[in-house]
Amino acid sequence: MLISIHMPVKIKNSKSWFKERISRFKPVVFLRRNLPIFIFILLFFISLIAGVWNIKRYEIIDTKGEEVEGKIRDQVNNYLEKNITGKNFFSVYSKNLENNLSKNISYVKSARVGKVIPNKLDISLELYNPKSVVLDIDNHCKLLSDIGIVLDHLCIDTEDVPLCCNGHTSAGKYYIFKSDEAETSKLADGKEQLLVMNSISEIVKVVESFGFKIKEVTLDKKVISIKDLDDRLHIFTLSGDIDTQLSRYFIVMGKIKSDDMQFSSIDTR
């Protein structure tokens, strides 16, 4: 006798079979395991294309954390707008920008640049201090730092340049430097400097340390005559040792101050 037994046979649906095969496909397995990373990369590339990482914001302060004054800020902003704005965040190198700012902006002594994602730069500037004006041998009026760095050109559209140049000292903010030897030199970083001011600035600092406000500094045949607001003269020479002269000046001024003496001139030569 023949016995027929019917066993149920489960036949896989073609769609589920395909899904199973795909799910075991190695590239798909790899993609599923690393999906968050691939999503991040995709979003990052989309943000690049959309310009999210293009530099567009700046914070510009000095080394004291204070806002930089208008004229200097405008110069820095103009440079950044022309050379940096719109560039990719990752293509801007902080050190290069720091060097370029100090090279191209006369008032900037040094700069520090910090990058803030996704599109901002924090810029801290060490600035030269405007100290004097000079009428050079070519009849150009220039604003100088304490060590003679040329910060600005003044009286450009004026016919009487000497009168205009003197006018910039009337408020007592700057003193005027006068000399037939007032010639500036180009430095390696592109700036201009009246080199003789390196020595004169040290003398000026000492004179000011005794409370004198300086009106005029004259250099003639290496003799430095410093006139204060009360028309008293403080005389030095570049031909002798500056430190020795300053030591004499300290001793004499100490005596004058302690005894409350009046004087019209002090000659340290």
Salt bridges, closest charged atoms under 4 A:
GLU20 OE1 - LYS12 NZ 3.78
GLU20 OE2 - ARG24 NH2 2.64
GLU59 OE1 - LYS120 NZ 3.49
ASP122 OD1 - LYS120 NZ 3.61
GLU126 OE2 - LYS109 NZ 3.86
ASP136 OD2 - HIS140 ND1 3.91
ASP136 OD2 - LYS142 NZ 3.14
ASP152 OD2 - LYS71 NZ 2.13
GLU192 OE1 - LYS142 NZ 3.40
GLU192 OE2 - HIS153 NE2 3.68
GLU202 OE2 - LYS205 NZ 3.86
GLU208 OE2 - LYS131 NZ 2.84
GLU216 OE1 - LYS178 NZ 3.43
ASP228 OD2 - ARG232 NE 3.07
ASP228 OD2 - HIS234 NE2 3.09
ASP230 OD2 - ARG232 NH2 2.91
ASP231 OD1 - LYS215 NZ 2.55
ASP259 OD2 - LYS255 NZ 2.94
ASP267 OD2 - ARG269 NH2 2.58
